[in-house]
Amino acid sequence: MKSVYISRLNHFDSYRIAELLEQHKIEFFFKDSQESSLQSGWVDPGSSFNERMLFVDQSRQNEAQEIIQKYITDYSD
């Protein structure tokens, strides 16, 4: 899979987004930016940093973005 970065998501929303992408059979993965930052020394251990970076299959990028946008819109109403 050739992946493309889509967005940073908070830890809690990432689980629901993952469910939605799985339902639509869109390949994806998360990168935990806190872990990378800890290893690099940019973030203090025990901080409240809770973002995850979402990458999806490049060929399904537009569909994934629409799903996320709908989730955000529905959640905020």
C-alpha positions as a Markdown table, in Angstrom:
| # | Residue | x | y | z |
|---|---|---|---|---|
| 1 | Met | 0.0 | 0.0 | 0.0 |
| 2 | Lys | 1.3 | 3.4 | -0.9 |
| 3 | Ser | 0.1 | 5.6 | 2.0 |
| 4 | Val | -0.6 | 9.3 | 2.4 |
| 5 | Tyr | -0.8 | 11.4 | 5.5 |
| 6 | Ile | -4.3 | 12.6 | 6.2 |
| 7 | Ser | -4.6 | 14.3 | 9.6 |
| 8 | Arg | -3.7 | 14.4 | 13.2 |
| 9 | Leu | -6.4 | 13.0 | 15.4 |
| 10 | Asn | -6.8 | 12.9 | 19.2 |
| 11 | His | -6.4 | 9.5 | 20.8 |
| 12 | Phe | -10.1 | 9.1 | 21.5 |
| 13 | Asp | -11.5 | 10.0 | 18.1 |
| 14 | Ser | -8.9 | 7.8 | 16.4 |
| 15 | Tyr | -10.7 | 4.6 | 17.6 |
| 16 | Arg | -14.0 | 5.7 | 16.0 |
| 17 | Ile | -12.3 | 6.8 | 12.8 |
| 18 | Ala | -10.6 | 3.4 | 12.6 |
| 19 | Glu | -13.9 | 1.6 | 12.9 |
| 20 | Leu | -15.3 | 3.8 | 10.1 |
| 21 | Leu | -12.4 | 3.1 | 7.8 |
| 22 | Glu | -12.5 | -0.6 | 8.5 |
| 23 | Gln | -16.2 | -0.6 | 7.7 |
| 24 | His | -15.4 | 0.9 | 4.3 |
| 25 | Lys | -12.4 | -1.5 | 3.8 |
| 26 | Ile | -9.9 | 1.4 | 3.5 |
| 27 | Glu | -6.4 | 0.4 | 4.5 |
| 28 | Phe | -4.8 | 2.7 | 7.1 |
| 29 | Phe | -2.4 | 2.9 | 9.9 |
| 30 | Phe | -1.7 | 5.3 | 12.8 |
| 31 | Lys | 1.7 | 6.6 | 13.8 |
| 32 | Asp | 2.0 | 7.6 | 17.5 |
| 33 | Ser | 3.8 | 10.9 | 17.4 |
| 34 | Gln | 4.3 | 10.9 | 21.1 |
| 35 | Glu | 6.3 | 7.8 | 21.0 |
| 36 | Ser | 8.5 | 9.2 | 18.2 |
| 37 | Ser | 8.9 | 12.4 | 20.0 |
| 38 | Leu | 9.8 | 10.7 | 23.3 |
| 39 | Gln | 12.5 | 8.7 | 21.5 |
| 40 | Ser | 13.8 | 11.9 | 19.9 |
| 41 | Gly | 13.8 | 13.8 | 23.2 |
| 42 | Trp | 11.2 | 16.4 | 22.1 |
| 43 | Val | 8.5 | 15.5 | 24.6 |
| 44 | Asp | 8.7 | 14.9 | 28.3 |
| 45 | Pro | 7.6 | 11.5 | 29.5 |
| 46 | Gly | 4.2 | 11.7 | 31.3 |
| 47 | Ser | 3.0 | 14.7 | 29.2 |
| 48 | Ser | -0.6 | 14.8 | 28.1 |
| 49 | Phe | 0.2 | 14.7 | 24.4 |
| 50 | Asn | -2.4 | 12.4 | 22.8 |
| 51 | Glu | -2.3 | 12.9 | 19.1 |
| 52 | Arg | -2.0 | 10.2 | 16.5 |
| 53 | Met | -1.1 | 10.7 | 12.8 |
| 54 | Leu | -3.4 | 8.9 | 10.3 |
| 55 | Phe | -2.1 | 7.5 | 7.0 |
| 56 | Val | -4.4 | 5.9 | 4.4 |
| 57 | Asp | -4.1 | 4.1 | 1.1 |
| 58 | Gln | -3.3 | 6.8 | -1.4 |
| 59 | Ser | -5.8 | 5.4 | -3.9 |
| 60 | Arg | -8.7 | 5.9 | -1.4 |
| 61 | Gln | -7.6 | 9.2 | 0.0 |
| 62 | Asn | -10.6 | 11.2 | -1.1 |
| 63 | Glu | -13.0 | 8.7 | 0.2 |
| 64 | Ala | -11.2 | 8.6 | 3.6 |
| 65 | Gln | -11.3 | 12.4 | 3.8 |
| 66 | Glu | -15.0 | 12.4 | 3.1 |
| 67 | Ile | -15.6 | 9.8 | 5.9 |
| 68 | Ile | -13.6 | 11.8 | 8.4 |
| 69 | Gln | -15.3 | 15.1 | 7.4 |
| 70 | Lys | -18.8 | 13.5 | 7.9 |
| 71 | Tyr | -17.7 | 12.1 | 11.3 |
| 72 | Ile | -16.5 | 15.6 | 12.4 |
| 73 | Thr | -19.7 | 17.3 | 11.0 |
| 74 | Asp | -22.1 | 14.7 | 12.6 |
| 75 | Tyr | -20.2 | 14.8 | 15.9 |
| 76 | Ser | -20.3 | 18.6 | 16.2 |
| 77 | Asp | -24.0 | 18.9 | 15.5 |
